[in-house]
Amino acid sequence: MPQLDTSTWFITITSMITTLFILFQLKISNYSYPASPESTELKTQKHSTPWEMKWTKVYLPLSLPLR
């Protein structure tokens, strides 16, 4: 049975990792990111709900008067 020649594996794996790194860098460099994400202001919207104007009381079972 012939011996497996592994002498070129190091060069193959190293060149593959280098190529993948370069490809990912080129892929990422095509994206445009905002200049400063902290400077954008978020506008909060006030939602009007019918129960905001009313006062409601929550009755717990233990706070009810005894019969």
mmCIF file of the N, C-alpha and C atoms, coordinates in Angstrom:
data_MODEL
# 
_entry.id   MODEL 
# 
loop_
_atom_site.group_PDB 
_atom_site.id 
_atom_site.type_symbol 
_atom_site.label_atom_id 
_atom_site.label_alt_id 
_atom_site.label_comp_id 
_atom_site.label_asym_id 
_atom_site.label_entity_id 
_atom_site.label_seq_id 
_atom_site.pdbx_PDB_ins_code 
_atom_site.Cartn_x 
_atom_site.Cartn_y 
_atom_site.Cartn_z 
_atom_site.occupancy 
_atom_site.B_iso_or_equiv 
_atom_site.pdbx_formal_charge 
_atom_site.auth_seq_id 
_atom_site.auth_comp_id 
_atom_site.auth_asym_id 
_atom_site.auth_atom_id 
_atom_site.pdbx_PDB_model_num 
ATOM 1   N N  . MET A 1 1  ? 0.846   -1.180 0.000  1.00 0.00 ? 1  MET A N  1 
ATOM 2   C CA . MET A 1 1  ? 0.000   0.000  0.000  1.00 0.00 ? 1  MET A CA 1 
ATOM 3   C C  . MET A 1 1  ? 0.895   1.248  0.000  1.00 0.00 ? 1  MET A C  1 
ATOM 4   N N  . PRO A 1 2  ? 0.602   2.209  -0.895 1.00 0.00 ? 2  PRO A N  1 
ATOM 5   C CA . PRO A 1 2  ? 1.499   3.377  -0.990 1.00 0.00 ? 2  PRO A CA 1 
ATOM 6   C C  . PRO A 1 2  ? 1.330   4.339  0.192  1.00 0.00 ? 2  PRO A C  1 
ATOM 7   N N  . GLN A 1 3  ? 2.407   5.004  0.480  1.00 0.00 ? 3  GLN A N  1 
ATOM 8   C CA . GLN A 1 3  ? 2.410   5.991  1.569  1.00 0.00 ? 3  GLN A CA 1 
ATOM 9   C C  . GLN A 1 3  ? 1.766   7.282  1.075  1.00 0.00 ? 3  GLN A C  1 
ATOM 10  N N  . LEU A 1 4  ? 0.980   7.915  1.956  1.00 0.00 ? 4  LEU A N  1 
ATOM 11  C CA . LEU A 1 4  ? 0.333   9.171  1.596  1.00 0.00 ? 4  LEU A CA 1 
ATOM 12  C C  . LEU A 1 4  ? 1.349   10.315 1.712  1.00 0.00 ? 4  LEU A C  1 
ATOM 13  N N  . ASP A 1 5  ? 1.477   11.060 0.638  1.00 0.00 ? 5  ASP A N  1 
ATOM 14  C CA . ASP A 1 5  ? 2.446   12.158 0.624  1.00 0.00 ? 5  ASP A CA 1 
ATOM 15  C C  . ASP A 1 5  ? 1.795   13.414 1.207  1.00 0.00 ? 5  ASP A C  1 
ATOM 16  N N  . THR A 1 6  ? 2.262   13.841 2.385  1.00 0.00 ? 6  THR A N  1 
ATOM 17  C CA . THR A 1 6  ? 1.686   15.006 3.059  1.00 0.00 ? 6  THR A CA 1 
ATOM 18  C C  . THR A 1 6  ? 2.631   16.198 3.030  1.00 0.00 ? 6  THR A C  1 
ATOM 19  N N  . SER A 1 7  ? 3.612   16.172 2.189  1.00 0.00 ? 7  SER A N  1 
ATOM 20  C CA . SER A 1 7  ? 4.606   17.250 2.177  1.00 0.00 ? 7  SER A CA 1 
ATOM 21  C C  . SER A 1 7  ? 4.023   18.562 1.668  1.00 0.00 ? 7  SER A C  1 
ATOM 22  N N  . THR A 1 8  ? 2.999   18.525 0.851  1.00 0.00 ? 8  THR A N  1 
ATOM 23  C CA . THR A 1 8  ? 2.438   19.758 0.292  1.00 0.00 ? 8  THR A CA 1 
ATOM 24  C C  . THR A 1 8  ? 1.217   20.254 1.069  1.00 0.00 ? 8  THR A C  1 
ATOM 25  N N  . TRP A 1 9  ? 0.835   19.566 2.112  1.00 0.00 ? 9  TRP A N  1 
ATOM 26  C CA . TRP A 1 9  ? -0.370  19.957 2.854  1.00 0.00 ? 9  TRP A CA 1 
ATOM 27  C C  . TRP A 1 9  ? -0.219  21.317 3.527  1.00 0.00 ? 9  TRP A C  1 
ATOM 28  N N  . PHE A 1 10 ? 0.943   21.589 4.071  1.00 0.00 ? 10 PHE A N  1 
ATOM 29  C CA . PHE A 1 10 ? 1.149   22.857 4.775  1.00 0.00 ? 10 PHE A CA 1 
ATOM 30  C C  . PHE A 1 10 ? 0.990   24.042 3.818  1.00 0.00 ? 10 PHE A C  1 
ATOM 31  N N  . ILE A 1 11 ? 1.587   23.940 2.648  1.00 0.00 ? 11 ILE A N  1 
ATOM 32  C CA . ILE A 1 11 ? 1.494   25.019 1.658  1.00 0.00 ? 11 ILE A CA 1 
ATOM 33  C C  . ILE A 1 11 ? 0.055   25.158 1.158  1.00 0.00 ? 11 ILE A C  1 
ATOM 34  N N  . THR A 1 12 ? -0.607  24.035 0.947  1.00 0.00 ? 12 THR A N  1 
ATOM 35  C CA . THR A 1 12 ? -1.978  24.059 0.455  1.00 0.00 ? 12 THR A CA 1 
ATOM 36  C C  . THR A 1 12 ? -2.915  24.712 1.476  1.00 0.00 ? 12 THR A C  1 
ATOM 37  N N  . ILE A 1 13 ? -2.811  24.293 2.724  1.00 0.00 ? 13 ILE A N  1 
ATOM 38  C CA . ILE A 1 13 ? -3.687  24.828 3.770  1.00 0.00 ? 13 ILE A CA 1 
ATOM 39  C C  . ILE A 1 13 ? -3.382  26.305 4.016  1.00 0.00 ? 13 ILE A C  1 
ATOM 40  N N  . THR A 1 14 ? -2.106  26.667 4.032  1.00 0.00 ? 14 THR A N  1 
ATOM 41  C CA . THR A 1 14 ? -1.735  28.065 4.252  1.00 0.00 ? 14 THR A CA 1 
ATOM 42  C C  . THR A 1 14 ? -2.232  28.953 3.120  1.00 0.00 ? 14 THR A C  1 
ATOM 43  N N  . SER A 1 15 ? -2.075  28.519 1.916  1.00 0.00 ? 15 SER A N  1 
ATOM 44  C CA . SER A 1 15 ? -2.539  29.329 0.781  1.00 0.00 ? 15 SER A CA 1 
ATOM 45  C C  . SER A 1 15 ? -4.068  29.409 0.751  1.00 0.00 ? 15 SER A C  1 
ATOM 46  N N  . MET A 1 16 ? -4.751  28.345 1.162  1.00 0.00 ? 16 MET A N  1 
ATOM 47  C CA . MET A 1 16 ? -6.213  28.363 1.203  1.00 0.00 ? 16 MET A CA 1 
ATOM 48  C C  . MET A 1 16 ? -6.711  29.364 2.245  1.00 0.00 ? 16 MET A C  1 
ATOM 49  N N  . ILE A 1 17 ? -6.104  29.365 3.427  1.00 0.00 ? 17 ILE A N  1 
ATOM 50  C CA . ILE A 1 17 ? -6.508  30.290 4.488  1.00 0.00 ? 17 ILE A CA 1 
ATOM 51  C C  . ILE A 1 17 ? -6.216  31.731 4.080  1.00 0.00 ? 17 ILE A C  1 
ATOM 52  N N  . THR A 1 18 ? -5.084  31.951 3.451  1.00 0.00 ? 18 THR A N  1 
ATOM 53  C CA . THR A 1 18 ? -4.730  33.294 2.981  1.00 0.00 ? 18 THR A CA 1 
ATOM 54  C C  . THR A 1 18 ? -5.722  33.773 1.918  1.00 0.00 ? 18 THR A C  1 
ATOM 55  N N  . THR A 1 19 ? -6.074  32.896 0.999  1.00 0.00 ? 19 THR A N  1 
ATOM 56  C CA . THR A 1 19 ? -7.022  33.254 -0.053 1.00 0.00 ? 19 THR A CA 1 
ATOM 57  C C  . THR A 1 19 ? -8.390  33.563 0.532  1.00 0.00 ? 19 THR A C  1 
ATOM 58  N N  . LEU A 1 20 ? -8.843  32.749 1.483  1.00 0.00 ? 20 LEU A N  1 
ATOM 59  C CA . LEU A 1 20 ? -10.136 33.017 2.116  1.00 0.00 ? 20 LEU A CA 1 
ATOM 60  C C  . LEU A 1 20 ? -10.120 34.328 2.878  1.00 0.00 ? 20 LEU A C  1 
ATOM 61  N N  . PHE A 1 21 ? -9.023  34.629 3.548  1.00 0.00 ? 21 PHE A N  1 
ATOM 62  C CA . PHE A 1 21 ? -8.914  35.886 4.276  1.00 0.00 ? 21 PHE A CA 1 
ATOM 63  C C  . PHE A 1 21 ? -9.003  37.077 3.320  1.00 0.00 ? 21 PHE A C  1 
ATOM 64  N N  . ILE A 1 22 ? -8.294  36.993 2.209  1.00 0.00 ? 22 ILE A N  1 
ATOM 65  C CA . ILE A 1 22 ? -8.317  38.092 1.228  1.00 0.00 ? 22 ILE A CA 1 
ATOM 66  C C  . ILE A 1 22 ? -9.710  38.242 0.633  1.00 0.00 ? 22 ILE A C  1 
ATOM 67  N N  . LEU A 1 23 ? -10.352 37.136 0.315  1.00 0.00 ? 23 LEU A N  1 
ATOM 68  C CA . LEU A 1 23 ? -11.702 37.214 -0.252 1.00 0.00 ? 23 LEU A CA 1 
ATOM 69  C C  . LEU A 1 23 ? -12.688 37.828 0.730  1.00 0.00 ? 23 LEU A C  1 
ATOM 70  N N  . PHE A 1 24 ? -12.605 37.442 2.003  1.00 0.00 ? 24 PHE A N  1 
ATOM 71  C CA . PHE A 1 24 ? -13.498 38.029 3.000  1.00 0.00 ? 24 PHE A CA 1 
ATOM 72  C C  . PHE A 1 24 ? -13.224 39.514 3.192  1.00 0.00 ? 24 PHE A C  1 
ATOM 73  N N  . GLN A 1 25 ? -11.957 39.903 3.154  1.00 0.00 ? 25 GLN A N  1 
ATOM 74  C CA . GLN A 1 25 ? -11.632 41.321 3.286  1.00 0.00 ? 25 GLN A CA 1 
ATOM 75  C C  . GLN A 1 25 ? -12.186 42.122 2.107  1.00 0.00 ? 25 GLN A C  1 
ATOM 76  N N  . LEU A 1 26 ? -12.092 41.582 0.923  1.00 0.00 ? 26 LEU A N  1 
ATOM 77  C CA . LEU A 1 26 ? -12.645 42.264 -0.240 1.00 0.00 ? 26 LEU A CA 1 
ATOM 78  C C  . LEU A 1 26 ? -14.165 42.340 -0.173 1.00 0.00 ? 26 LEU A C  1 
ATOM 79  N N  . LYS A 1 27 ? -14.779 41.293 0.338  1.00 0.00 ? 27 LYS A N  1 
ATOM 80  C CA . LYS A 1 27 ? -16.233 41.268 0.459  1.00 0.00 ? 27 LYS A CA 1 
ATOM 81  C C  . LYS A 1 27 ? -16.707 42.298 1.485  1.00 0.00 ? 27 LYS A C  1 
ATOM 82  N N  . ILE A 1 28 ? -15.999 42.380 2.599  1.00 0.00 ? 28 ILE A N  1 
ATOM 83  C CA . ILE A 1 28 ? -16.396 43.308 3.659  1.00 0.00 ? 28 ILE A CA 1 
ATOM 84  C C  . ILE A 1 28 ? -16.125 44.752 3.245  1.00 0.00 ? 28 ILE A C  1 
ATOM 85  N N  . SER A 1 29 ? -15.082 44.983 2.467  1.00 0.00 ? 29 SER A N  1 
ATOM 86  C CA . SER A 1 29 ? -14.735 46.360 2.092  1.00 0.00 ? 29 SER A CA 1 
ATOM 87  C C  . SER A 1 29 ? -15.757 46.978 1.144  1.00 0.00 ? 29 SER A C  1 
ATOM 88  N N  . ASN A 1 30 ? -16.620 46.189 0.549  1.00 0.00 ? 30 ASN A N  1 
ATOM 89  C CA . ASN A 1 30 ? -17.646 46.728 -0.347 1.00 0.00 ? 30 ASN A CA 1 
ATOM 90  C C  . ASN A 1 30 ? -18.823 47.335 0.405  1.00 0.00 ? 30 ASN A C  1 
ATOM 91  N N  . TYR A 1 31 ? -18.987 47.033 1.680  1.00 0.00 ? 31 TYR A N  1 
ATOM 92  C CA . TYR A 1 31 ? -20.089 47.579 2.456  1.00 0.00 ? 31 TYR A CA 1 
ATOM 93  C C  . TYR A 1 31 ? -19.780 49.009 2.864  1.00 0.00 ? 31 TYR A C  1 
ATOM 94  N N  . SER A 1 32 ? -20.797 49.853 2.874  1.00 0.00 ? 32 SER A N  1 
ATOM 95  C CA . SER A 1 32 ? -20.610 51.231 3.336  1.00 0.00 ? 32 SER A CA 1 
ATOM 96  C C  . SER A 1 32 ? -21.280 51.367 4.698  1.00 0.00 ? 32 SER A C  1 
ATOM 97  N N  . TYR A 1 33 ? -20.508 51.809 5.659  1.00 0.00 ? 33 TYR A N  1 
ATOM 98  C CA . TYR A 1 33 ? -20.984 51.979 7.015  1.00 0.00 ? 33 TYR A CA 1 
ATOM 99  C C  . TYR A 1 33 ? -21.193 53.461 7.292  1.00 0.00 ? 33 TYR A C  1 
ATOM 100 N N  . PRO A 1 34 ? -22.139 53.822 8.174  1.00 0.00 ? 34 PRO A N  1 
ATOM 101 C CA . PRO A 1 34 ? -22.308 55.243 8.507  1.00 0.00 ? 34 PRO A CA 1 
ATOM 102 C C  . PRO A 1 34 ? -21.071 55.795 9.206  1.00 0.00 ? 34 PRO A C  1 
ATOM 103 N N  . ALA A 1 35 ? -20.845 57.104 9.056  1.00 0.00 ? 35 ALA A N  1 
ATOM 104 C CA . ALA A 1 35 ? -19.638 57.721 9.591  1.00 0.00 ? 35 ALA A CA 1 
ATOM 105 C C  . ALA A 1 35 ? -19.574 57.612 11.105 1.00 0.00 ? 35 ALA A C  1 
ATOM 106 N N  . SER A 1 36 ? -20.650 57.998 11.788 1.00 0.00 ? 36 SER A N  1 
ATOM 107 C CA . SER A 1 36 ? -20.665 57.876 13.247 1.00 0.00 ? 36 SER A CA 1 
ATOM 108 C C  . SER A 1 36 ? -22.064 57.455 13.685 1.00 0.00 ? 36 SER A C  1 
ATOM 109 N N  . PRO A 1 37 ? -22.238 56.226 14.065 1.00 0.00 ? 37 PRO A N  1 
ATOM 110 C CA . PRO A 1 37 ? -23.571 55.760 14.439 1.00 0.00 ? 37 PRO A CA 1 
ATOM 111 C C  . PRO A 1 37 ? -24.101 56.402 15.717 1.00 0.00 ? 37 PRO A C  1 
ATOM 112 N N  . GLU A 1 38 ? -23.218 56.981 16.549 1.00 0.00 ? 38 GLU A N  1 
ATOM 113 C CA . GLU A 1 38 ? -23.681 57.600 17.789 1.00 0.00 ? 38 GLU A CA 1 
ATOM 114 C C  . GLU A 1 38 ? -24.406 58.911 17.526 1.00 0.00 ? 38 GLU A C  1 
ATOM 115 N N  . SER A 1 39 ? -24.118 59.563 16.405 1.00 0.00 ? 39 SER A N  1 
ATOM 116 C CA . SER A 1 39 ? -24.689 60.884 16.151 1.00 0.00 ? 39 SER A CA 1 
ATOM 117 C C  . SER A 1 39 ? -26.142 60.829 15.700 1.00 0.00 ? 39 SER A C  1 
ATOM 118 N N  . THR A 1 40 ? -26.624 59.699 15.259 1.00 0.00 ? 40 THR A N  1 
ATOM 119 C CA . THR A 1 40 ? -28.012 59.613 14.818 1.00 0.00 ? 40 THR A CA 1 
ATOM 120 C C  . THR A 1 40 ? -28.932 59.635 16.025 1.00 0.00 ? 40 THR A C  1 
ATOM 121 N N  . GLU A 1 41 ? -29.936 60.496 15.956 1.00 0.00 ? 41 GLU A N  1 
ATOM 122 C CA . GLU A 1 41 ? -30.877 60.624 17.059 1.00 0.00 ? 41 GLU A CA 1 
ATOM 123 C C  . GLU A 1 41 ? -32.107 59.767 16.788 1.00 0.00 ? 41 GLU A C  1 
ATOM 124 N N  . LEU A 1 42 ? -32.521 59.048 17.788 1.00 0.00 ? 42 LEU A N  1 
ATOM 125 C CA . LEU A 1 42 ? -33.712 58.228 17.675 1.00 0.00 ? 42 LEU A CA 1 
ATOM 126 C C  . LEU A 1 42 ? -34.907 59.036 18.145 1.00 0.00 ? 42 LEU A C  1 
ATOM 127 N N  . LYS A 1 43 ? -35.929 59.077 17.328 1.00 0.00 ? 43 LYS A N  1 
ATOM 128 C CA . LYS A 1 43 ? -37.127 59.817 17.697 1.00 0.00 ? 43 LYS A CA 1 
ATOM 129 C C  . LYS A 1 43 ? -38.085 58.873 18.409 1.00 0.00 ? 43 LYS A C  1 
ATOM 130 N N  . THR A 1 44 ? -38.449 59.243 19.623 1.00 0.00 ? 44 THR A N  1 
ATOM 131 C CA . THR A 1 44 ? -39.398 58.425 20.368 1.00 0.00 ? 44 THR A CA 1 
ATOM 132 C C  . THR A 1 44 ? -40.796 58.893 20.057 1.00 0.00 ? 44 THR A C  1 
ATOM 133 N N  . GLN A 1 45 ? -41.672 57.954 19.817 1.00 0.00 ? 45 GLN A N  1 
ATOM 134 C CA . GLN A 1 45 ? -43.046 58.286 19.492 1.00 0.00 ? 45 GLN A CA 1 
ATOM 135 C C  . GLN A 1 45 ? -43.922 58.056 20.712 1.00 0.00 ? 45 GLN A C  1 
ATOM 136 N N  . LYS A 1 46 ? -44.786 59.006 20.980 1.00 0.00 ? 46 LYS A N  1 
ATOM 137 C CA . LYS A 1 46 ? -45.716 58.903 22.100 1.00 0.00 ? 46 LYS A CA 1 
ATOM 138 C C  . LYS A 1 46 ? -46.994 58.278 21.587 1.00 0.00 ? 46 LYS A C  1 
ATOM 139 N N  . HIS A 1 47 ? -47.317 57.109 22.116 1.00 0.00 ? 47 HIS A N  1 
ATOM 140 C CA . HIS A 1 47 ? -48.528 56.414 21.721 1.00 0.00 ? 47 HIS A CA 1 
ATOM 141 C C  . HIS A 1 47 ? -49.635 56.767 22.694 1.00 0.00 ? 47 HIS A C  1 
ATOM 142 N N  . SER A 1 48 ? -50.739 57.188 22.162 1.00 0.00 ? 48 SER A N  1 
ATOM 143 C CA . SER A 1 48 ? -51.876 57.548 23.001 1.00 0.00 ? 48 SER A CA 1 
ATOM 144 C C  . SER A 1 48 ? -52.781 56.330 23.166 1.00 0.00 ? 48 SER A C  1 
ATOM 145 N N  . THR A 1 49 ? -52.934 55.909 24.381 1.00 0.00 ? 49 THR A N  1 
ATOM 146 C CA . THR A 1 49 ? -53.800 54.770 24.673 1.00 0.00 ? 49 THR A CA 1 
ATOM 147 C C  . THR A 1 49 ? -54.927 55.228 25.582 1.00 0.00 ? 49 THR A C  1 
ATOM 148 N N  . PRO A 1 50 ? -56.082 54.602 25.512 1.00 0.00 ? 50 PRO A N  1 
ATOM 149 C CA . PRO A 1 50 ? -57.225 55.083 26.294 1.00 0.00 ? 50 PRO A CA 1 
ATOM 150 C C  . PRO A 1 50 ? -57.033 54.966 27.798 1.00 0.00 ? 50 PRO A C  1 
ATOM 151 N N  . TRP A 1 51 ? -56.193 54.077 28.277 1.00 0.00 ? 51 TRP A N  1 
ATOM 152 C CA . TRP A 1 51 ? -56.059 53.913 29.717 1.00 0.00 ? 51 TRP A CA 1 
ATOM 153 C C  . TRP A 1 51 ? -55.014 54.835 30.322 1.00 0.00 ? 51 TRP A C  1 
ATOM 154 N N  . GLU A 1 52 ? -54.341 55.638 29.525 1.00 0.00 ? 52 GLU A N  1 
ATOM 155 C CA . GLU A 1 52 ? -53.363 56.553 30.090 1.00 0.00 ? 52 GLU A CA 1 
ATOM 156 C C  . GLU A 1 52 ? -54.023 57.675 30.892 1.00 0.00 ? 52 GLU A C  1 
ATOM 157 N N  . MET A 1 53 ? -55.199 58.123 30.473 1.00 0.00 ? 53 MET A N  1 
ATOM 158 C CA . MET A 1 53 ? -55.860 59.231 31.139 1.00 0.00 ? 53 MET A CA 1 
ATOM 159 C C  . MET A 1 53 ? -56.641 58.779 32.376 1.00 0.00 ? 53 MET A C  1 
ATOM 160 N N  . LYS A 1 54 ? -56.902 57.518 32.495 1.00 0.00 ? 54 LYS A N  1 
ATOM 161 C CA . LYS A 1 54 ? -57.705 57.008 33.597 1.00 0.00 ? 54 LYS A CA 1 
ATOM 162 C C  . LYS A 1 54 ? -56.814 56.513 34.726 1.00 0.00 ? 54 LYS A C  1 
ATOM 163 N N  . TRP A 1 55 ? -57.349 56.609 35.929 1.00 0.00 ? 55 TRP A N  1 
ATOM 164 C CA . TRP A 1 55 ? -56.687 56.030 37.077 1.00 0.00 ? 55 TRP A CA 1 
ATOM 165 C C  . TRP A 1 55 ? -57.372 54.703 37.363 1.00 0.00 ? 55 TRP A C  1 
ATOM 166 N N  . THR A 1 56 ? -56.609 53.649 37.412 1.00 0.00 ? 56 THR A N  1 
ATOM 167 C CA . THR A 1 56 ? -57.191 52.338 37.690 1.00 0.00 ? 56 THR A CA 1 
ATOM 168 C C  . THR A 1 56 ? -56.552 51.760 38.935 1.00 0.00 ? 56 THR A C  1 
ATOM 169 N N  . LYS A 1 57 ? -57.323 50.974 39.637 1.00 0.00 ? 57 LYS A N  1 
ATOM 170 C CA . LYS A 1 57 ? -56.827 50.323 40.837 1.00 0.00 ? 57 LYS A CA 1 
ATOM 171 C C  . LYS A 1 57 ? -56.880 48.817 40.615 1.00 0.00 ? 57 LYS A C  1 
ATOM 172 N N  . VAL A 1 58 ? -55.826 48.155 41.002 1.00 0.00 ? 58 VAL A N  1 
ATOM 173 C CA . VAL A 1 58 ? -55.772 46.706 40.887 1.00 0.00 ? 58 VAL A CA 1 
ATOM 174 C C  . VAL A 1 58 ? -56.155 46.129 42.234 1.00 0.00 ? 58 VAL A C  1 
ATOM 175 N N  . TYR A 1 59 ? -57.152 45.299 42.229 1.00 0.00 ? 59 TYR A N  1 
ATOM 176 C CA . TYR A 1 59 ? -57.620 44.671 43.469 1.00 0.00 ? 59 TYR A CA 1 
ATOM 177 C C  . TYR A 1 59 ? -56.983 43.311 43.600 1.00 0.00 ? 59 TYR A C  1 
ATOM 178 N N  . LEU A 1 60 ? -56.223 43.134 44.637 1.00 0.00 ? 60 LEU A N  1 
ATOM 179 C CA . LEU A 1 60 ? -55.643 41.851 44.922 1.00 0.00 ? 60 LEU A CA 1 
ATOM 180 C C  . LEU A 1 60 ? -56.615 41.040 45.756 1.00 0.00 ? 60 LEU A C  1 
ATOM 181 N N  . PRO A 1 61 ? -56.608 39.729 45.649 1.00 0.00 ? 61 PRO A N  1 
ATOM 182 C CA . PRO A 1 61 ? -57.547 38.920 46.455 1.00 0.00 ? 61 PRO A CA 1 
ATOM 183 C C  . PRO A 1 61 ? -57.362 39.107 47.956 1.00 0.00 ? 61 PRO A C  1 
ATOM 184 N N  . LEU A 1 62 ? -56.151 39.360 48.414 1.00 0.00 ? 62 LEU A N  1 
ATOM 185 C CA . LEU A 1 62 ? -55.925 39.485 49.845 1.00 0.00 ? 62 LEU A CA 1 
ATOM 186 C C  . LEU A 1 62 ? -56.327 40.868 50.360 1.00 0.00 ? 62 LEU A C  1 
ATOM 187 N N  . SER A 1 63 ? -56.438 41.852 49.467 1.00 0.00 ? 63 SER A N  1 
ATOM 188 C CA . SER A 1 63 ? -56.790 43.198 49.922 1.00 0.00 ? 63 SER A CA 1 
ATOM 189 C C  . SER A 1 63 ? -58.295 43.433 49.942 1.00 0.00 ? 63 SER A C  1 
ATOM 190 N N  . LEU A 1 64 ? -59.078 42.462 49.474 1.00 0.00 ? 64 LEU A N  1 
ATOM 191 C CA . LEU A 1 64 ? -60.529 42.607 49.512 1.00 0.00 ? 64 LEU A CA 1 
ATOM 192 C C  . LEU A 1 64 ? -61.035 42.489 50.943 1.00 0.00 ? 64 LEU A C  1 
ATOM 193 N N  . PRO A 1 65 ? -62.127 43.207 51.272 1.00 0.00 ? 65 PRO A N  1 
ATOM 194 C CA . PRO A 1 65 ? -62.661 43.097 52.630 1.00 0.00 ? 65 PRO A CA 1 
ATOM 195 C C  . PRO A 1 65 ? -63.182 41.703 52.935 1.00 0.00 ? 65 PRO A C  1 
ATOM 196 N N  . LEU A 1 66 ? -63.067 41.308 54.189 1.00 0.00 ? 66 LEU A N  1 
ATOM 197 C CA . LEU A 1 66 ? -63.569 39.985 54.590 1.00 0.00 ? 66 LEU A CA 1 
ATOM 198 C C  . LEU A 1 66 ? -65.070 39.991 54.668 1.00 0.00 ? 66 LEU A C  1 
ATOM 199 N N  . ARG A 1 67 ? -65.719 38.879 54.390 1.00 0.00 ? 67 ARG A N  1 
ATOM 200 C CA . ARG A 1 67 ? -67.173 38.770 54.458 1.00 0.00 ? 67 ARG A CA 1 
ATOM 201 C C  . ARG A 1 67 ? -67.592 38.113 55.733 1.00 0.00 ? 67 ARG A C  1 
# 
